[in-house]
Amino acid sequence: MNKSTAGSARLRAQLTDIGFVAPLVILERIAQLCMAGGHPSARDRKELARMSSEKLVAGWQSWMAMSQRTLELNMAAASAGFAFWMPWTFTAPPPPTLQDSFVELATVGTEPYRRAVLENRRRLKRRSRT
């Protein structure tokens, strides 16, 4: 499996996880809110607050991961440019293709959301049992 195929498979797996698990998390939270009715408990209010704050955290983590990876890709491209123009001074591996770069950025950008969704599912599943 080449690099492009492996990266695409990882991104596809992340998006599949999010696509299957996120609706279950939404369903669990809606059921919890419906059961609370007009008077949510402190536990329910904490869950409501958590719903919005976790999205902000995942958004910042995603932004930071993509920024860091963009910087790394730019440095690889600059090194490749120096190695092309001054091969006697610089040696650098070839930079990733444009397609690989986009897949890598999407993969590192999606991972924080995937982690949050899977953690919510585990937590809400434990909570519904108690």
N, C-alpha and C positions, 0 to 999 in steps of 0.2 A: 504494500500500500504506500503510495507516494505521499509527500507532505501535504499536498493540496487535498487529497482524498481523506487523509486522517483528520485534518483540521475541519473539513466539512462534516465528517461523521461526528466529531465531538460537538460541533455547533448544533447539528441536527438532534443529537441526544439531549442537549440542554433545552432546546426549544420544545422537544417532545415532553420532557419532564414538566416544564412549566405549563404546557398546554393541557396535560392530563391532571396535574395536581392542583393548579390554581382554581379551577372551578369547584373542586372538592373543598378547598379552604373557604371559598366564597359561600358555598352552600352551608358549611358548618357555622360560619359566622352569622349568616342570615338566620339560620335556625336558632342560634343562641340568642340573637336579638329579639326574635319573635317570642321566644319562651320568656324573656325578661318582661315583655310588654311595655307599659308606660313607665315602669319604675325599675330601671336597670340597677343591679347591685354594684357595689364597688368593683367587684371582679369584672363585671360587664363593661363598666366605664373604663377600666384599665385596658381592656381589650380594644375598645373603640379608639382610645388614644394611641394604642400600639399600632393599629391599622395604618394610621397616617404617618407616624414617626418612622416605622420600618421602611416605608417607601422612600422617604427622604434619605435615610441612611444608605439603602441599596443604590439610590441614584448617585449619591456622592462617591460611594465605593466604585461604582461603574465608571463614573467620570474620571476618577483618579487612576484606575487600572488602564483605561483607554489612553489617558494622557501619558502615562509612563510608557506604555507600549509604543505610542506614536513617537516619543522621544527616542526610544531604542531603534525604531525603524529609520528615523531620520539620521541617526548616528551611523547606522549600517550603510545607508545610501551615501553619506558623505565619505565614509571610509572607502567604499567601492569607487567613488569618483576620484579620490586621491590616489588610490592604487592604479586606476586607469591612466591618469596623467603622469604619475611619478612612480612607475613600477619598481624602480631601483631603491625607493625609499619606503614605500608602504606595501604591505600585503594584507589583503582582506578577502574573506569569503564573499561570494556573490550575494547581493541582497535578495531577500525573498521577492517573488513576483508580486505584482499589484493585487492579483486575486488572492494570493496567500495572505498578504497584508490585511486586506479587508476582512477575510475570514478570521484572522487572528484578533483583529480589533473587535469584531462582533462577538467572538467567543469570550474574550476577557471582559467585555462590557455586559454580557448576559449572565455570567457566572454569579455575581452578587444577587441578582434577582432569583436565580435558580436556588441558591442556598437559602434565601429568605423564605421562598415558597415551600421548600422541603422541610425546613425547620418549623414553619407554621403548621404544616400538616402533622408532623410528629407531635408537636405540643398540643394541638387541638384534639388529636386522637387520644392522647393520654388524658387530657382534661375531660373529654366526654365520657370516659370510663369511670371517672371518680364522682 
